[in-house]
Amino acid sequence: MSTAIQDEQYASLPNGMRLHYASAGERGKPLLIFLHGFPEFWFAWHAQLQAFGDRYFAVAPDLRGFNLSGMPKEVSDYRPKLITQDIEQLIAYLGYQRCVMVAHDWGGAIAWNIAISRSGLLDRLIIINATHPD
């Protein structure tokens, strides 16, 4: 079953970052977050948003510095710790305490950081093409 994708959504996070995201499905269903790789953006997950929107509130953000999300000027503003914080705050912004996370490449590196530092946020973690930091 194919679910309509809602684009042009923005989350203004407590840390000052503004993330663009696309979603499919309804809030209230379990949250499923997709994190893209480099140099991709949310559209890399277009087919998955449609496929999972019937069972989940499926969300694919543009990570900081990509596509329509905020683009800080300083290189130091792209540290994994800050991008991890963006995703943690996005989960809360969307009204959730936990999620299933699917991540690829650079998004996988961020997801591993979340799994290590904030494992309580994750019901499940699916990593595609990103090795464990150890």
Backbone as XML, in Angstrom:
<?xml version="1.0"?>
<chain id="A" units="angstrom">
  <residue number="1" name="MET">
    <atom name="N" x="0.847" y="-1.183" z="0.000"/>
    <atom name="CA" x="0.000" y="0.000" z="0.000"/>
    <atom name="C" x="0.894" y="1.248" z="0.000"/>
  </residue>
  <residue number="2" name="SER">
    <atom name="N" x="0.540" y="2.223" z="-0.785"/>
    <atom name="CA" x="1.308" y="3.452" z="-0.904"/>
    <atom name="C" x="0.622" y="4.573" z="-0.126"/>
  </residue>
  <residue number="3" name="THR">
    <atom name="N" x="1.391" y="5.274" z="0.666"/>
    <atom name="CA" x="0.874" y="6.359" z="1.485"/>
    <atom name="C" x="1.411" y="7.686" z="0.963"/>
  </residue>
  <residue number="4" name="ALA">
    <atom name="N" x="0.581" y="8.710" z="0.985"/>
    <atom name="CA" x="0.997" y="10.041" z="0.516"/>
    <atom name="C" x="2.084" y="10.611" z="1.418"/>
  </residue>
  <residue number="5" name="ILE">
    <atom name="N" x="3.015" y="11.283" z="0.800"/>
    <atom name="CA" x="4.114" y="11.919" z="1.524"/>
    <atom name="C" x="3.815" y="13.400" z="1.686"/>
  </residue>
  <residue number="6" name="GLN">
    <atom name="N" x="4.010" y="13.891" z="2.908"/>
    <atom name="CA" x="3.870" y="15.308" z="3.208"/>
    <atom name="C" x="5.268" y="15.917" z="3.269"/>
  </residue>
  <residue number="7" name="ASP">
    <atom name="N" x="5.525" y="16.868" z="2.391"/>
    <atom name="CA" x="6.831" y="17.516" z="2.339"/>
    <atom name="C" x="6.667" y="18.946" z="2.858"/>
  </residue>
  <residue number="8" name="GLU">
    <atom name="N" x="7.737" y="19.689" z="2.827"/>
    <atom name="CA" x="7.710" y="21.096" z="3.258"/>
    <atom name="C" x="7.277" y="21.252" z="4.709"/>
  </residue>
  <residue number="9" name="GLN">
    <atom name="N" x="7.808" y="20.404" z="5.570"/>
    <atom name="CA" x="7.575" y="20.503" z="7.002"/>
    <atom name="C" x="8.893" y="20.882" z="7.667"/>
  </residue>
  <residue number="10" name="TYR">
    <atom name="N" x="8.800" y="21.682" z="8.713"/>
    <atom name="CA" x="10.001" y="22.167" z="9.397"/>
    <atom name="C" x="9.840" y="22.033" z="10.896"/>
  </residue>
  <residue number="11" name="ALA">
    <atom name="N" x="10.937" y="21.662" z="11.538"/>
    <atom name="CA" x="10.982" y="21.585" z="12.991"/>
    <atom name="C" x="11.992" y="22.610" z="13.484"/>
  </residue>
  <residue number="12" name="SER">
    <atom name="N" x="11.545" y="23.558" z="14.300"/>
    <atom name="CA" x="12.447" y="24.514" z="14.946"/>
    <atom name="C" x="12.819" y="23.920" z="16.297"/>
  </residue>
  <residue number="13" name="LEU">
    <atom name="N" x="14.055" y="23.509" z="16.437"/>
    <atom name="CA" x="14.499" y="22.754" z="17.604"/>
    <atom name="C" x="15.024" y="23.680" z="18.707"/>
  </residue>
  <residue number="14" name="PRO">
    <atom name="N" x="14.998" y="23.208" z="19.959"/>
    <atom name="CA" x="15.481" y="24.023" z="21.078"/>
    <atom name="C" x="16.941" y="24.469" z="20.934"/>
  </residue>
  <residue number="15" name="ASN">
    <atom name="N" x="17.753" y="23.711" z="20.200"/>
    <atom name="CA" x="19.163" y="24.085" z="20.039"/>
    <atom name="C" x="19.368" y="25.148" z="18.955"/>
  </residue>
  <residue number="16" name="GLY">
    <atom name="N" x="18.269" y="25.641" z="18.372"/>
    <atom name="CA" x="18.346" y="26.687" z="17.365"/>
    <atom name="C" x="18.383" y="26.183" z="15.934"/>
  </residue>
  <residue number="17" name="MET">
    <atom name="N" x="18.505" y="24.881" z="15.735"/>
    <atom name="CA" x="18.551" y="24.321" z="14.392"/>
    <atom name="C" x="17.136" y="24.192" z="13.834"/>
  </residue>
  <residue number="18" name="ARG">
    <atom name="N" x="17.015" y="24.420" z="12.545"/>
    <atom name="CA" x="15.734" y="24.238" z="11.848"/>
    <atom name="C" x="15.924" y="23.104" z="10.854"/>
  </residue>
  <residue number="19" name="LEU">
    <atom name="N" x="15.197" y="22.003" z="11.081"/>
    <atom name="CA" x="15.300" y="20.844" z="10.207"/>
    <atom name="C" x="14.068" y="20.733" z="9.322"/>
  </residue>
  <residue number="20" name="HIS">
    <atom name="N" x="14.311" y="20.491" z="8.066"/>
    <atom name="CA" x="13.241" y="20.171" z="7.125"/>
    <atom name="C" x="13.006" y="18.665" z="7.194"/>
  </residue>
  <residue number="21" name="TYR">
    <atom name="N" x="11.752" y="18.246" z="7.043"/>
    <atom name="CA" x="11.480" y="16.812" z="7.001"/>
    <atom name="C" x="10.251" y="16.526" z="6.153"/>
  </residue>
  <residue number="22" name="ALA">
    <atom name="N" x="10.203" y="15.291" z="5.684"/>
    <atom name="CA" x="9.045" y="14.770" z="4.973"/>
    <atom name="C" x="8.502" y="13.621" z="5.805"/>
  </residue>
  <residue number="23" name="SER">
    <atom name="N" x="7.214" y="13.359" z="5.676"/>
    <atom name="CA" x="6.626" y="12.276" z="6.458"/>
    <atom name="C" x="5.494" y="11.614" z="5.684"/>
  </residue>
  <residue number="24" name="ALA">
    <atom name="N" x="5.181" y="10.413" z="6.126"/>
    <atom name="CA" x="4.032" y="9.671" z="5.618"/>
    <atom name="C" x="3.401" y="8.969" z="6.804"/>
  </residue>
  <residue number="25" name="GLY">
    <atom name="N" x="2.109" y="8.840" z="6.775"/>
    <atom name="CA" x="1.409" y="8.208" z="7.893"/>
    <atom name="C" x="0.909" y="9.245" z="8.874"/>
  </residue>
  <residue number="26" name="GLU">
    <atom name="N" x="0.372" y="8.747" z="9.968"/>
    <atom name="CA" x="-0.280" y="9.620" z="10.946"/>
    <atom name="C" x="0.486" y="9.655" z="12.261"/>
  </residue>
  <residue number="27" name="ARG">
    <atom name="N" x="0.556" y="10.857" z="12.837"/>
    <atom name="CA" x="1.093" y="10.971" z="14.198"/>
    <atom name="C" x="0.242" y="10.097" z="15.101"/>
  </residue>
  <residue number="28" name="GLY">
    <atom name="N" x="0.887" y="9.508" z="16.063"/>
    <atom name="CA" x="0.190" y="8.594" z="16.967"/>
    <atom name="C" x="0.553" y="7.150" z="16.671"/>
  </residue>
  <residue number="29" name="LYS">
    <atom name="N" x="0.831" y="6.843" z="15.410"/>
    <atom name="CA" x="1.347" y="5.521" z="15.079"/>
    <atom name="C" x="2.810" y="5.501" z="15.529"/>
  </residue>
  <residue number="30" name="PRO">
    <atom name="N" x="3.400" y="4.313" z="15.658"/>
    <atom name="CA" x="4.810" y="4.271" z="16.069"/>
    <atom name="C" x="5.689" y="5.097" z="15.124"/>
  </residue>
  <residue number="31" name="LEU">
    <atom name="N" x="6.671" y="5.783" z="15.696"/>
    <atom name="CA" x="7.562" y="6.636" z="14.925"/>
    <atom name="C" x="8.676" y="5.810" z="14.292"/>
  </residue>
  <residue number="32" name="LEU">
    <atom name="N" x="8.879" y="6.022" z="12.999"/>
    <atom name="CA" x="9.947" y="5.394" z="12.225"/>
    <atom name="C" x="10.722" y="6.510" z="11.547"/>
  </residue>
  <residue number="33" name="ILE">
    <atom name="N" x="11.988" y="6.678" z="11.936"/>
    <atom name="CA" x="12.818" y="7.753" z="11.392"/>
    <atom name="C" x="13.878" y="7.171" z="10.467"/>
  </residue>
  <residue number="34" name="PHE">
    <atom name="N" x="14.031" y="7.804" z="9.312"/>
    <atom name="CA" x="15.038" y="7.424" z="8.326"/>
    <atom name="C" x="16.105" y="8.518" z="8.261"/>
  </residue>
  <residue number="35" name="LEU">
    <atom name="N" x="17.374" y="8.140" z="8.406"/>
    <atom name="CA" x="18.478" y="9.098" z="8.324"/>
    <atom name="C" x="19.292" y="8.813" z="7.066"/>
  </residue>
  <residue number="36" name="HIS">
    <atom name="N" x="19.424" y="9.817" z="6.225"/>
    <atom name="CA" x="20.100" y="9.671" z="4.933"/>
    <atom name="C" x="21.621" y="9.731" z="5.052"/>
  </residue>
  <residue number="37" name="GLY">
    <atom name="N" x="22.280" y="9.351" z="3.969"/>
    <atom name="CA" x="23.726" y="9.400" z="3.881"/>
    <atom name="C" x="24.201" y="10.653" z="3.168"/>
  </residue>
  <residue number="38" name="PHE">
    <atom name="N" x="25.499" y="10.673" z="2.867"/>
    <atom name="CA" x="26.117" y="11.788" z="2.163"/>
    <atom name="C" x="26.237" y="11.413" z="0.691"/>
  </residue>
  <residue number="39" name="PRO">
    <atom name="N" x="25.903" y="12.276" z="-0.216"/>
    <atom name="CA" x="25.391" y="13.646" z="-0.135"/>
    <atom name="C" x="23.888" y="13.698" z="-0.377"/>
  </residue>
  <residue number="40" name="GLU">
    <atom name="N" x="23.147" y="12.789" z="0.205"/>
    <atom name="CA" x="21.720" y="12.649" z="-0.051"/>
    <atom name="C" x="20.892" y="13.642" z="0.770"/>
  </residue>
  <residue number="41" name="PHE">
    <atom name="N" x="19.584" y="13.472" z="0.700"/>
    <atom name="CA" x="18.641" y="14.222" z="1.542"/>
    <atom name="C" x="17.412" y="13.340" z="1.697"/>
  </residue>
  <residue number="42" name="TRP">
    <atom name="N" x="16.340" y="13.844" z="2.284"/>
    <atom name="CA" x="15.188" y="13.010" z="2.654"/>
    <atom name="C" x="14.675" y="12.163" z="1.501"/>
  </residue>
  <residue number="43" name="PHE">
    <atom name="N" x="14.779" y="12.649" z="0.270"/>
    <atom name="CA" x="14.182" y="11.950" z="-0.862"/>
    <atom name="C" x="14.794" y="10.567" z="-1.092"/>
  </residue>
  <residue number="44" name="ALA">
    <atom name="N" x="15.973" y="10.313" z="-0.542"/>
    <atom name="CA" x="16.574" y="8.981" z="-0.654"/>
    <atom name="C" x="15.654" y="7.915" z="-0.063"/>
  </residue>
  <residue number="45" name="TRP">
    <atom name="N" x="14.755" y="8.334" z="0.834"/>
    <atom name="CA" x="13.848" y="7.411" z="1.520"/>
    <atom name="C" x="12.415" y="7.501" z="0.992"/>
  </residue>
  <residue number="46" name="HIS">
    <atom name="N" x="12.207" y="8.119" z="-0.149"/>
    <atom name="CA" x="10.867" y="8.330" z="-0.706"/>
    <atom name="C" x="10.055" y="7.032" z="-0.756"/>
  </residue>
  <residue number="47" name="ALA">
    <atom name="N" x="10.611" y="5.997" z="-1.345"/>
    <atom name="CA" x="9.882" y="4.731" z="-1.488"/>
    <atom name="C" x="9.575" y="4.114" z="-0.127"/>
  </residue>
  <residue number="48" name="GLN">
    <atom name="N" x="10.511" y="4.225" z="0.815"/>
    <atom name="CA" x="10.297" y="3.653" z="2.146"/>
    <atom name="C" x="9.238" y="4.427" z="2.925"/>
  </residue>
  <residue number="49" name="LEU">
    <atom name="N" x="9.213" y="5.750" z="2.771"/>
    <atom name="CA" x="8.159" y="6.533" z="3.423"/>
    <atom name="C" x="6.795" y="6.058" z="2.936"/>
  </residue>
  <residue number="50" name="GLN">
    <atom name="N" x="6.653" y="5.914" z="1.629"/>
    <atom name="CA" x="5.376" y="5.445" z="1.076"/>
    <atom name="C" x="5.037" y="4.047" z="1.561"/>
  </residue>
  <residue number="51" name="ALA">
    <atom name="N" x="6.029" y="3.169" z="1.602"/>
    <atom name="CA" x="5.782" y="1.775" z="1.965"/>
    <atom name="C" x="5.431" y="1.590" z="3.442"/>
  </residue>
  <residue number="52" name="PHE">
    <atom name="N" x="6.012" y="2.405" z="4.320"/>
    <atom name="CA" x="5.807" y="2.203" z="5.752"/>
    <atom name="C" x="4.808" y="3.165" z="6.381"/>
  </residue>
  <residue number="53" name="GLY">
    <atom name="N" x="4.316" y="4.142" z="5.620"/>
    <atom name="CA" x="3.390" y="5.128" z="6.159"/>
    <atom name="C" x="2.053" y="4.564" z="6.602"/>
  </residue>
  <residue number="54" name="ASP">
    <atom name="N" x="1.717" y="3.380" z="6.150"/>
    <atom name="CA" x="0.448" y="2.794" z="6.579"/>
    <atom name="C" x="0.532" y="2.226" z="7.991"/>
  </residue>
  <residue number="55" name="ARG">
    <atom name="N" x="1.735" y="1.832" z="8.436"/>
    <atom name="CA" x="1.908" y="1.221" z="9.756"/>
    <atom name="C" x="2.614" y="2.110" z="10.764"/>
  </residue>
  <residue number="56" name="TYR">
    <atom name="N" x="3.315" y="3.126" z="10.263"/>
    <atom name="CA" x="4.128" y="3.996" z="11.111"/>
    <atom name="C" x="3.864" y="5.456" z="10.766"/>
  </residue>
  <residue number="57" name="PHE">
    <atom name="N" x="4.291" y="6.334" z="11.660"/>
    <atom name="CA" x="4.482" y="7.732" z="11.300"/>
    <atom name="C" x="5.932" y="7.779" z="10.847"/>
  </residue>
  <residue number="58" name="ALA">
    <atom name="N" x="6.119" y="7.682" z="9.548"/>
    <atom name="CA" x="7.451" y="7.568" z="8.951"/>
    <atom name="C" x="7.969" y="8.960" z="8.614"/>
  </residue>
  <residue number="59" name="VAL">
    <atom name="N" x="9.159" y="9.270" z="9.097"/>
    <atom name="CA" x="9.729" y="10.608" z="8.962"/>
    <atom name="C" x="11.158" y="10.508" z="8.428"/>
  </residue>
  <residue number="60" name="ALA">
    <atom name="N" x="11.453" y="11.347" z="7.433"/>
    <atom name="CA" x="12.813" y="11.425" z="6.889"/>
    <atom name="C" x="13.253" y="12.886" z="6.907"/>
  </residue>
  <residue number="61" name="PRO">
    <atom name="N" x="14.116" y="13.256" z="7.851"/>
    <atom name="CA" x="14.603" y="14.633" z="7.891"/>
    <atom name="C" x="15.773" y="14.839" z="6.932"/>
  </residue>
  <residue number="62" name="ASP">
    <atom name="N" x="15.981" y="16.080" z="6.558"/>
    <atom name="CA" x="17.239" y="16.489" z="5.954"/>
    <atom name="C" x="18.158" y="16.804" z="7.132"/>
  </residue>
  <residue number="63" name="LEU">
    <atom name="N" x="19.283" y="16.115" z="7.225"/>
    <atom name="CA" x="20.221" y="16.403" z="8.303"/>
    <atom name="C" x="20.756" y="17.824" z="8.169"/>
  </residue>
  <residue number="64" name="ARG">
    <atom name="N" x="21.258" y="18.370" z="9.238"/>
    <atom name="CA" x="21.799" y="19.734" z="9.209"/>
    <atom name="C" x="22.826" y="19.852" z="8.087"/>
  </residue>
  <residue number="65" name="GLY">
    <atom name="N" x="22.696" y="20.953" z="7.323"/>
    <atom name="CA" x="23.616" y="21.194" z="6.217"/>
    <atom name="C" x="23.177" y="20.610" z="4.890"/>
  </residue>
  <residue number="66" name="PHE">
    <atom name="N" x="22.078" y="19.885" z="4.866"/>
    <atom name="CA" x="21.607" y="19.247" z="3.643"/>
    <atom name="C" x="20.269" y="19.819" z="3.198"/>
  </residue>
  <residue number="67" name="ASN">
    <atom name="N" x="20.129" y="19.974" z="1.898"/>
    <atom name="CA" x="18.886" y="20.355" z="1.238"/>
    <atom name="C" x="18.255" y="21.580" z="1.895"/>
  </residue>
  <residue number="68" name="LEU">
    <atom name="N" x="17.099" y="21.426" z="2.533"/>
    <atom name="CA" x="16.336" y="22.569" z="3.056"/>
    <atom name="C" x="16.513" y="22.801" z="4.554"/>
  </residue>
  <residue number="69" name="SER">
    <atom name="N" x="17.344" y="21.983" z="5.214"/>
    <atom name="CA" x="17.601" y="22.197" z="6.642"/>
    <atom name="C" x="18.615" y="23.318" z="6.833"/>
  </residue>
  <residue number="70" name="GLY">
    <atom name="N" x="18.706" y="23.797" z="8.073"/>
    <atom name="CA" x="19.650" y="24.850" z="8.404"/>
    <atom name="C" x="21.074" y="24.460" z="8.038"/>
  </residue>
  <residue number="71" name="MET">
    <atom name="N" x="21.842" y="25.475" z="7.638"/>
    <atom name="CA" x="23.226" y="25.260" z="7.205"/>
    <atom name="C" x="24.161" y="26.188" z="7.962"/>
  </residue>
  <residue number="72" name="PRO">
    <atom name="N" x="24.588" y="25.774" z="9.158"/>
    <atom name="CA" x="25.515" y="26.619" z="9.914"/>
    <atom name="C" x="26.796" y="26.885" z="9.118"/>
  </residue>
  <residue number="73" name="LYS">
    <atom name="N" x="27.413" y="28.025" z="9.389"/>
    <atom name="CA" x="28.607" y="28.448" z="8.656"/>
    <atom name="C" x="29.887" y="27.772" z="9.150"/>
  </residue>
  <residue number="74" name="GLU">
    <atom name="N" x="29.969" y="27.522" z="10.453"/>
    <atom name="CA" x="31.202" y="27.001" z="11.047"/>
    <atom name="C" x="31.315" y="25.480" z="10.868"/>
  </residue>
  <residue number="75" name="VAL">
    <atom name="N" x="32.495" y="25.020" z="10.509"/>
    <atom name="CA" x="32.745" y="23.586" z="10.360"/>
    <atom name="C" x="32.470" y="22.861" z="11.677"/>
  </residue>
  <residue number="76" name="SER">
    <atom name="N" x="32.793" y="23.489" z="12.780"/>
    <atom name="CA" x="32.591" y="22.867" z="14.094"/>
    <atom name="C" x="31.117" y="22.611" z="14.405"/>
  </residue>
  <residue number="77" name="ASP">
    <atom name="N" x="30.221" y="23.270" z="13.685"/>
    <atom name="CA" x="28.781" y="23.066" z="13.891"/>
    <atom name="C" x="28.266" y="21.783" z="13.249"/>
  </residue>
  <residue number="78" name="TYR">
    <atom name="N" x="29.161" y="21.013" z="12.644"/>
    <atom name="CA" x="28.773" y="19.761" z="11.991"/>
    <atom name="C" x="29.336" y="18.537" z="12.712"/>
  </residue>
  <residue number="79" name="ARG">
    <atom name="N" x="29.734" y="18.724" z="13.954"/>
    <atom name="CA" x="30.220" y="17.594" z="14.741"/>
    <atom name="C" x="29.087" y="16.597" z="14.960"/>
  </residue>
  <residue number="80" name="PRO">
    <atom name="N" x="29.408" y="15.292" z="14.952"/>
    <atom name="CA" x="28.365" y="14.275" z="15.162"/>
    <atom name="C" x="27.538" y="14.503" z="16.419"/>
  </residue>
  <residue number="81" name="LYS">
    <atom name="N" x="28.184" y="15.002" z="17.489"/>
    <atom name="CA" x="27.453" y="15.245" z="18.740"/>
    <atom name="C" x="26.285" y="16.214" z="18.514"/>
  </residue>
  <residue number="82" name="LEU">
    <atom name="N" x="26.492" y="17.247" z="17.713"/>
    <atom name="CA" x="25.440" y="18.233" z="17.459"/>
    <atom name="C" x="24.355" y="17.677" z="16.547"/>
  </residue>
  <residue number="83" name="ILE">
    <atom name="N" x="24.746" y="16.889" z="15.570"/>
    <atom name="CA" x="23.750" y="16.292" z="14.668"/>
    <atom name="C" x="22.928" y="15.247" z="15.422"/>
  </residue>
  <residue number="84" name="THR">
    <atom name="N" x="23.587" y="14.519" z="16.315"/>
    <atom name="CA" x="22.880" y="13.577" z="17.178"/>
    <atom name="C" x="21.844" y="14.319" z="18.021"/>
  </residue>
  <residue number="85" name="GLN">
    <atom name="N" x="22.248" y="15.452" z="18.580"/>
    <atom name="CA" x="21.328" y="16.274" z="19.363"/>
    <atom name="C" x="20.130" y="16.718" z="18.516"/>
  </residue>
  <residue number="86" name="ASP">
    <atom name="N" x="20.377" y="17.083" z="17.254"/>
    <atom name="CA" x="19.272" y="17.467" z="16.365"/>
    <atom name="C" x="18.231" y="16.358" z="16.288"/>
  </residue>
  <residue number="87" name="ILE">
    <atom name="N" x="18.684" y="15.130" z="16.097"/>
    <atom name="CA" x="17.747" y="14.008" z="15.926"/>
    <atom name="C" x="17.039" y="13.697" z="17.237"/>
  </residue>
  <residue number="88" name="GLU">
    <atom name="N" x="17.755" y="13.756" z="18.349"/>
    <atom name="CA" x="17.114" y="13.568" z="19.655"/>
    <atom name="C" x="16.009" y="14.605" z="19.850"/>
  </residue>
  <residue number="89" name="GLN">
    <atom name="N" x="16.296" y="15.855" z="19.529"/>
    <atom name="CA" x="15.310" y="16.919" z="19.696"/>
    <atom name="C" x="14.179" y="16.799" z="18.671"/>
  </residue>
  <residue number="90" name="LEU">
    <atom name="N" x="14.465" y="16.301" z="17.491"/>
    <atom name="CA" x="13.408" y="16.085" z="16.502"/>
    <atom name="C" x="12.412" y="15.042" z="16.997"/>
  </residue>
  <residue number="91" name="ILE">
    <atom name="N" x="12.900" y="13.974" z="17.602"/>
    <atom name="CA" x="12.004" y="12.949" z="18.151"/>
    <atom name="C" x="11.050" y="13.581" z="19.152"/>
  </residue>
  <residue number="92" name="ALA">
    <atom name="N" x="11.573" y="14.383" z="20.053"/>
    <atom name="CA" x="10.725" y="15.068" z="21.046"/>
    <atom name="C" x="9.792" y="16.066" z="20.374"/>
  </residue>
  <residue number="93" name="TYR">
    <atom name="N" x="10.295" y="16.826" z="19.412"/>
    <atom name="CA" x="9.476" y="17.795" z="18.686"/>
    <atom name="C" x="8.261" y="17.114" z="18.052"/>
  </residue>
  <residue number="94" name="LEU">
    <atom name="N" x="8.465" y="15.926" z="17.542"/>
    <atom name="CA" x="7.371" y="15.190" z="16.897"/>
    <atom name="C" x="6.399" y="14.588" z="17.909"/>
  </residue>
  <residue number="95" name="GLY">
    <atom name="N" x="6.731" y="14.689" z="19.198"/>
    <atom name="CA" x="5.840" y="14.220" z="20.257"/>
    <atom name="C" x="6.092" y="12.787" z="20.699"/>
  </residue>
  <residue number="96" name="TYR">
    <atom name="N" x="7.281" y="12.297" z="20.473"/>
    <atom name="CA" x="7.604" y="10.913" z="20.806"/>
    <atom name="C" x="8.749" y="10.837" z="21.806"/>
  </residue>
  <residue number="97" name="GLN">
    <atom name="N" x="8.811" y="9.688" z="22.495"/>
    <atom name="CA" x="9.916" y="9.412" z="23.407"/>
    <atom name="C" x="10.826" y="8.321" z="22.862"/>
  </residue>
  <residue number="98" name="ARG">
    <atom name="N" x="10.309" y="7.537" z="21.900"/>
    <atom name="CA" x="11.053" y="6.417" z="21.334"/>
    <atom name="C" x="10.717" y="6.285" z="19.853"/>
  </residue>
  <residue number="99" name="CYS">
    <atom name="N" x="11.598" y="5.578" z="19.137"/>
    <atom name="CA" x="11.336" y="5.359" z="17.722"/>
    <atom name="C" x="12.085" y="4.129" z="17.225"/>
  </residue>
  <residue number="100" name="VAL">
    <atom name="N" x="11.715" y="3.718" z="16.041"/>
    <atom name="CA" x="12.512" y="2.780" z="15.256"/>
    <atom name="C" x="13.318" y="3.658" z="14.319"/>
  </residue>
  <residue number="101" name="MET">
    <atom name="N" x="14.613" y="3.374" z="14.177"/>
    <atom name="CA" x="15.468" y="4.203" z="13.331"/>
    <atom name="C" x="16.140" y="3.343" z="12.273"/>
  </residue>
  <residue number="102" name="VAL">
    <atom name="N" x="16.085" y="3.837" z="11.038"/>
    <atom name="CA" x="16.769" y="3.213" z="9.915"/>
    <atom name="C" x="17.746" y="4.244" z="9.383"/>
  </residue>
  <residue number="103" name="ALA">
    <atom name="N" x="19.011" y="3.845" z="9.213"/>
    <atom name="CA" x="20.010" y="4.830" z="8.837"/>
    <atom name="C" x="21.021" y="4.243" z="7.857"/>
  </residue>
  <residue number="104" name="HIS">
    <atom name="N" x="21.524" y="5.126" z="7.005"/>
    <atom name="CA" x="22.459" y="4.744" z="5.947"/>
    <atom name="C" x="23.651" y="5.692" z="5.945"/>
  </residue>
  <residue number="105" name="ASP">
    <atom name="N" x="24.861" y="5.138" z="5.782"/>
    <atom name="CA" x="26.051" y="5.933" z="5.530"/>
    <atom name="C" x="26.265" y="6.966" z="6.658"/>
  </residue>
  <residue number="106" name="TRP">
    <atom name="N" x="26.352" y="8.257" z="6.345"/>
    <atom name="CA" x="26.542" y="9.300" z="7.362"/>
    <atom name="C" x="25.417" y="9.265" z="8.382"/>
  </residue>
  <residue number="107" name="GLY">
    <atom name="N" x="24.204" y="9.027" z="7.940"/>
    <atom name="CA" x="23.094" y="8.880" z="8.878"/>
    <atom name="C" x="23.313" y="7.705" z="9.814"/>
  </residue>
  <residue number="108" name="GLY">
    <atom name="N" x="23.961" y="6.645" z="9.305"/>
    <atom name="CA" x="24.285" y="5.497" z="10.141"/>
    <atom name="C" x="25.270" y="5.846" z="11.239"/>
  </residue>
  <residue number="109" name="ALA">
    <atom name="N" x="26.249" y="6.684" z="10.917"/>
    <atom name="CA" x="27.202" y="7.132" z="11.935"/>
    <atom name="C" x="26.484" y="7.906" z="13.029"/>
  </residue>
  <residue number="110" name="ILE">
    <atom name="N" x="25.545" y="8.736" z="12.651"/>
    <atom name="CA" x="24.759" y="9.488" z="13.640"/>
    <atom name="C" x="23.901" y="8.535" z="14.463"/>
  </residue>
  <residue number="111" name="ALA">
    <atom name="N" x="23.268" y="7.571" z="13.798"/>
    <atom name="CA" x="22.415" y="6.604" z="14.502"/>
    <atom name="C" x="23.212" y="5.774" z="15.504"/>
  </residue>
  <residue number="112" name="TRP">
    <atom name="N" x="24.446" y="5.379" z="15.132"/>
    <atom name="CA" x="25.279" y="4.649" z="16.093"/>
    <atom name="C" x="25.548" y="5.507" z="17.324"/>
  </residue>
  <residue number="113" name="ASN">
    <atom name="N" x="25.786" y="6.791" z="17.135"/>
    <atom name="CA" x="25.999" y="7.685" z="18.279"/>
    <atom name="C" x="24.768" y="7.732" z="19.177"/>
  </residue>
  <residue number="114" name="ILE">
    <atom name="N" x="23.595" y="7.772" z="18.573"/>
    <atom name="CA" x="22.358" y="7.770" z="19.366"/>
    <atom name="C" x="22.217" y="6.446" z="20.119"/>
  </residue>
  <residue number="115" name="ALA">
    <atom name="N" x="22.491" y="5.347" z="19.444"/>
    <atom name="CA" x="22.375" y="4.027" z="20.082"/>
    <atom name="C" x="23.314" y="3.895" z="21.276"/>
  </residue>
  <residue number="116" name="ILE">
    <atom name="N" x="24.497" y="4.467" z="21.159"/>
    <atom name="CA" x="25.492" y="4.373" z="22.234"/>
    <atom name="C" x="25.178" y="5.328" z="23.386"/>
  </residue>
  <residue number="117" name="SER">
    <atom name="N" x="24.807" y="6.565" z="23.056"/>
    <atom name="CA" x="24.632" y="7.577" z="24.105"/>
    <atom name="C" x="23.204" y="7.689" z="24.636"/>
  </residue>
  <residue number="118" name="ARG">
    <atom name="N" x="22.224" y="7.335" z="23.815"/>
    <atom name="CA" x="20.809" y="7.502" z="24.207"/>
    <atom name="C" x="19.981" y="6.301" z="23.764"/>
  </residue>
  <residue number="119" name="SER">
    <atom name="N" x="20.412" y="5.119" z="24.093"/>
    <atom name="CA" x="19.751" y="3.900" z="23.630"/>
    <atom name="C" x="18.277" y="3.839" z="24.018"/>
  </residue>
  <residue number="120" name="GLY">
    <atom name="N" x="17.894" y="4.540" z="25.078"/>
    <atom name="CA" x="16.496" y="4.554" z="25.495"/>
    <atom name="C" x="15.555" y="5.192" z="24.490"/>
  </residue>
  <residue number="121" name="LEU">
    <atom name="N" x="16.102" y="5.912" z="23.512"/>
    <atom name="CA" x="15.274" y="6.518" z="22.468"/>
    <atom name="C" x="14.872" y="5.525" z="21.383"/>
  </residue>
  <residue number="122" name="LEU">
    <atom name="N" x="15.545" y="4.373" z="21.347"/>
    <atom name="CA" x="15.368" y="3.456" z="20.226"/>
    <atom name="C" x="14.644" y="2.175" z="20.623"/>
  </residue>
  <residue number="123" name="ASP">
    <atom name="N" x="13.611" y="1.851" z="19.871"/>
    <atom name="CA" x="12.977" y="0.540" z="19.993"/>
    <atom name="C" x="13.753" y="-0.473" z="19.163"/>
  </residue>
  <residue number="124" name="ARG">
    <atom name="N" x="14.190" y="-0.016" z="17.998"/>
    <atom name="CA" x="15.003" y="-0.835" z="17.097"/>
    <atom name="C" x="15.904" y="0.084" z="16.301"/>
  </residue>
  <residue number="125" name="LEU">
    <atom name="N" x="17.019" y="-0.480" z="15.858"/>
    <atom name="CA" x="17.960" y="0.257" z="15.031"/>
    <atom name="C" x="18.344" y="-0.619" z="13.840"/>
  </residue>
  <residue number="126" name="ILE">
    <atom name="N" x="18.164" y="-0.095" z="12.656"/>
    <atom name="CA" x="18.540" y="-0.792" z="11.429"/>
    <atom name="C" x="19.589" y="0.081" z="10.737"/>
  </residue>
  <residue number="127" name="ILE">
    <atom name="N" x="20.784" y="-0.459" z="10.595"/>
    <atom name="CA" x="21.890" y="0.275" z="9.977"/>
    <atom name="C" x="22.186" y="-0.332" z="8.610"/>
  </residue>
  <residue number="128" name="ILE">
    <atom name="N" x="22.293" y="0.525" z="7.619"/>
    <atom name="CA" x="22.620" y="0.104" z="6.259"/>
    <atom name="C" x="23.923" y="0.799" z="5.870"/>
  </residue>
  <residue number="129" name="ASN">
    <atom name="N" x="24.971" y="0.022" z="5.681"/>
    <atom name="CA" x="26.222" y="0.548" z="5.165"/>
    <atom name="C" x="26.886" y="1.578" z="6.085"/>
  </residue>
  <residue number="130" name="ALA">
    <atom name="N" x="26.990" y="1.268" z="7.350"/>
    <atom name="CA" x="27.721" y="2.103" z="8.310"/>
    <atom name="C" x="28.221" y="1.187" z="9.413"/>
  </residue>
  <residue number="131" name="THR">
    <atom name="N" x="29.522" y="1.037" z="9.516"/>
    <atom name="CA" x="30.078" y="0.129" z="10.508"/>
    <atom name="C" x="29.959" y="0.686" z="11.924"/>
  </residue>
  <residue number="132" name="HIS">
    <atom name="N" x="29.925" y="-0.203" z="12.884"/>
    <atom name="CA" x="29.911" y="0.177" z="14.289"/>
    <atom name="C" x="31.212" y="0.911" z="14.593"/>
  </residue>
  <residue number="133" name="PRO">
    <atom name="N" x="31.155" y="1.946" z="15.428"/>
    <atom name="CA" x="32.353" y="2.741" z="15.714"/>
    <atom name="C" x="33.522" y="1.953" z="16.318"/>
  </residue>
  <residue number="134" name="ASP">
    <atom name="N" x="33.242" y="0.855" z="16.987"/>
    <atom name="CA" x="34.326" y="0.044" z="17.549"/>
    <atom name="C" x="34.769" y="-1.007" z="16.567"/>
  </residue>
</chain>
